[in-house]
């Protein structure tokens, strides 16, 4: 028996393709890398309305973490992130499972559930600001039909206002999570369902114990995207509450922009922005290595 040895030909490099990509690469380096390094540098200076080069070391970071408003913003961010991510992921998973049952009118349901994600954060915030407004929204409607004791004024309550923002975020984002998870569910081998049916395993148990571990990569992707989105939350807060009542819905992104514009404290804003940058990098880098590990693992199996 003679074996045929195929000679691997070297990959041809498309020079013109790389030349065409050069402007994008240069733009990325200038616009992102340079501005990021510039912001980090400013965080170590005494810059106020305009940048200056007076080095103050870690003073801006010390002032930042001694600032009660920043602490409140971080606390609100934590509440928002936990509430929105948990509820959004859970609802998105349940919606995906619902549609995965091959229901009648599936396309219509997919469109309805995904439609809110097509709306901007500002539009979503304004819509929910109107719905939750005690003088115009749900409470006003209930009073107009005779339920005068009905009380739903969360948006003007310092204790409940973050719940309103979480509610709006879940309404907008759960459809996107549904789409991600549904795509993963549709990739599950039909033989698994047949085997589970033969073994008499309930459908809900199959989803939890068998299917969910199989699509954990998609779930981790969804969680990572939501965490990064939560860190950057700004538009919806501004549209709904402008950080109020008082400072009850203050978030880090608003703190940064207020220090740039209203307080003319560029050094403090740069320090806060750098803290958020480090947080995002700390989340993205492990995710990158996880994907790399999964790719290597999958390649090894084949």
C-alpha positions in Angstrom: 0.0 0.0 0.0 1.4 3.3 -1.0 0.7 6.4 1.0 0.2 9.7 -0.6 2.0 12.6 1.0 0.4 15.9 0.3 2.8 18.8 0.3 1.5 21.8 2.1 1.8 24.9 0.0 2.7 28.1 1.8 -0.1 30.5 2.3 -0.1 33.4 -0.1 -0.2 36.8 1.6 -2.5 39.3 0.0 -0.4 42.4 0.2 -3.1 44.7 -1.2 -5.6 43.5 1.5 -3.1 44.4 4.2 -2.5 47.8 2.6 -6.2 48.4 2.4 -6.5 47.7 6.1 -3.7 50.1 7.1 -5.9 53.2 7.3 -8.2 51.4 9.8 -5.3 50.2 11.8 -3.7 53.6 12.0 -7.1 55.2 12.9 -7.5 52.6 15.7 -4.0 53.2 17.1 -4.5 57.0 17.0 -8.1 57.2 18.1 -8.1 54.5 20.8 -4.6 53.7 22.0 -3.3 57.3 22.0 -6.5 58.7 23.6 -6.4 55.9 26.2 -2.8 56.6 27.1 -3.5 60.3 27.2 -6.4 59.8 29.6 -4.3 57.6 31.9 -1.5 60.2 31.9 -4.0 63.0 32.8 -5.1 61.0 35.8 -1.7 61.6 37.4 -1.8 65.3 36.9 -3.6 68.3 38.5 -5.5 69.1 35.3 -8.7 71.1 35.8 -10.5 72.8 33.0 -7.6 72.3 30.7 -4.9 69.7 30.7 -1.6 70.5 32.4 1.5 68.6 33.1 1.8 69.1 36.9 2.4 65.6 38.2 0.6 64.7 41.4 1.1 61.0 41.5 -1.8 58.9 43.0 -3.5 62.0 44.5 -6.4 62.0 42.0 -7.1 58.3 42.8 -7.0 59.0 46.6 -9.4 61.8 46.2 -11.6 59.7 44.0 -12.0 56.9 46.5 -12.5 59.4 49.3 -15.3 61.0 47.3 -18.7 59.9 48.7 -20.4 60.6 45.3 -18.0 58.1 43.6 -18.7 55.5 46.3 -22.4 56.0 45.7 -22.0 55.7 42.0 -20.1 52.4 42.4 -22.7 51.1 44.8 -25.5 52.0 42.3 -23.5 50.4 39.5 -23.2 47.2 41.6 -27.0 47.1 42.3 -27.7 47.8 38.6 -25.3 45.2 37.3 -26.4 42.4 39.6 -30.1 43.1 39.1 -30.1 43.7 35.4 -27.7 40.9 34.5 -29.4 38.3 36.6 -33.0 39.2 35.5 -32.0 39.8 31.9 -30.2 36.4 31.6 -32.9 34.5 33.3 -35.7 36.1 31.3 -33.7 35.7 28.1 -33.1 32.0 28.8 -36.8 31.4 29.5 -37.9 33.2 26.3 -35.3 31.2 24.3 -36.6 28.0 25.8 -40.2 29.1 25.1 -39.5 29.8 21.4 -37.3 26.6 21.1 -40.5 24.6 21.5 -41.3 25.2 17.8 -44.4 27.2 18.7 -46.8 28.6 16.2 -46.0 32.2 15.2 -42.4 31.8 16.2 -41.2 34.5 13.9 -43.7 37.0 15.3 -42.7 36.2 18.9 -39.0 36.5 18.0 -39.6 39.9 16.5 -41.7 41.1 19.4 -39.2 40.0 22.0 -36.2 41.4 20.1 -37.8 44.7 19.1 -37.0 46.6 22.3 -33.2 45.9 21.7 -33.5 47.9 18.4 -34.4 51.0 20.4 -31.7 53.3 21.7 -31.0 53.6 25.4 -32.3 57.2 25.3 -35.6 56.2 23.7 -36.0 53.3 26.2 -35.3 55.6 29.1 -37.8 58.3 27.9 -40.5 55.7 27.3 -40.1 54.2 30.8 -39.7 57.6 32.4 -43.2 58.4 31.0 -44.6 55.0 32.1 -43.3 55.4 35.6 -44.1 59.1 36.1 -46.6 59.3 38.9 -48.4 62.2 37.3 -48.6 60.8 33.8 -48.0 57.0 33.8 -49.3 53.9 35.5 -50.2 55.6 38.7 -52.1 58.4 37.0 -54.0 55.9 34.9 -55.0 53.8 37.9 -56.1 56.9 39.7 -58.2 58.0 36.7 -60.1 54.7 36.7 -61.0 54.9 40.4 -58.1 53.2 42.2 -57.0 56.3 44.1 -55.1 54.4 46.7 -52.8 52.8 44.1 -49.2 53.9 44.6 -46.4 53.4 42.1 -44.0 56.2 42.5 -40.7 54.3 42.4 -39.0 56.7 40.0 -39.2 59.5 42.5 -38.2 57.3 45.5 -34.5 57.3 46.4 -34.8 53.7 47.7 -36.5 52.3 44.5 -35.3 54.4 41.6 -32.5 51.9 40.7 -35.2 49.3 40.4 -36.9 51.4 37.8 -33.7 51.6 35.8 -33.2 47.9 36.1 -36.7 47.3 34.9 -36.1 49.4 31.8 -32.8 47.7 31.1 -34.3 44.2 31.4 -37.1 45.2 29.1 -34.6 46.3 26.5 -31.9 43.7 26.8 -33.6 40.4 27.5 -34.5 40.0 23.8 -30.9 40.2 22.8 -30.0 37.5 25.3 -32.9 35.4 24.0 -31.5 35.6 20.5 -28.0 34.6 21.6 -29.2 31.6 23.6 -31.8 30.6 21.1 -29.1 30.4 18.4 -27.1 28.1 20.7 -30.1 26.0 21.5 -30.8 25.4 17.9 -27.3 24.1 17.5 -27.9 21.3 20.0 -27.9 17.8 18.4 -31.4 16.4 18.1 -30.1 13.0 19.2 -29.6 14.4 22.7 -33.3 15.2 22.9 -34.2 11.7 21.7 -31.9 10.1 24.2 -33.4 12.2 27.0 -36.9 11.3 25.9 -36.1 7.6 25.9 -34.6 7.9 29.4 -37.7 9.6 30.6 -35.9 12.8 31.6 -38.4 15.8 31.9 -37.8 18.5 29.3 -37.0 21.1 32.0 -34.4 18.8 33.5 -32.9 18.3 30.1 -32.5 22.0 29.6 -31.0 22.6 33.0 -28.7 19.5 33.4 -27.8 18.6 29.8 -28.3 21.5 27.4 -27.3 24.4 29.6 -23.8 23.0 30.2 -23.4 22.5 26.5 -24.1 26.1 25.7 -22.1 27.6 28.6 -19.8 29.4 26.1 -22.8 31.4 24.8 -24.0 32.1 28.3 -20.5 33.3 29.3 -20.5 35.5 26.2 -23.9 37.0 27.1 -22.8 37.6 30.7 -19.5 39.3 29.6 -21.4 41.6 27.1 -23.9 42.5 29.8 -21.2 43.3 32.4 -19.3 45.6 30.0 -22.6 47.2 29.1 -23.5 47.7 32.7 -20.2 49.4 33.5 -20.8 51.9 30.6 -24.5 52.6 31.5 -25.2 56.3 31.1 -27.8 57.1 28.4 -30.7 55.4 30.1 -30.0 57.0 33.5 -29.9 60.4 32.0 -33.1 59.9 30.1 -35.0 58.5 33.0 -33.7 60.3 36.1 -30.7 62.5 35.3 -29.1 60.8 38.3 -31.9 61.7 40.7 -33.8 62.0 42.8 -30.9 63.8 44.4 -27.9 61.5 43.7 -29.9 58.3 44.2 -29.2 57.0 40.6 -25.7 58.4 40.1 -23.5 56.0 38.1 -19.8 56.2 37.3 -20.2 57.3 33.7 -22.3 60.3 34.8 -19.8 61.1 37.5 -17.0 61.2 34.9 -18.9 63.4 32.4 -20.1 65.8 35.2 -16.4 66.2 36.3 -15.4 67.0 32.8 -18.2 69.4 32.0 -19.8 70.8 35.2 -16.9 70.7 37.6 -14.0 71.3 35.2 -12.0 68.6 37.0 -10.3 66.8 34.1 -7.8 65.0 36.3 -10.5 63.5 38.6 -12.6 62.5 35.6 -9.5 60.8 34.0 -8.8 58.9 37.2 -12.4 57.6 37.3 -12.3 56.7 33.6 -9.1 54.8 34.1 -10.6 52.8 37.0 -13.5 51.8 34.6 -11.0 50.9 31.9 -9.0 48.7 34.2 -12.3 47.0 35.3 -13.3 46.3 31.7 -9.8 45.0 30.8 -9.9 42.7 33.9 -13.2 41.2 32.5 -12.2 41.0 28.9 -8.7 39.4 29.2 -9.9 36.3 31.1 -12.7 36.0 28.6 -10.2 36.1 25.7 -8.1 33.4 27.3 -11.2 31.3 27.9 -12.2 31.5 24.2 -8.6 30.7 23.2 -8.7 27.7 25.5 -12.0 26.5 24.2 -10.8 26.9 20.6 -7.7 24.9 21.3 -9.8 22.3 23.2 -12.2 21.9 20.3 -9.4 21.8 17.8 -7.7 19.0 19.8 -10.9 16.9 19.7 -11.1 17.0 15.9 
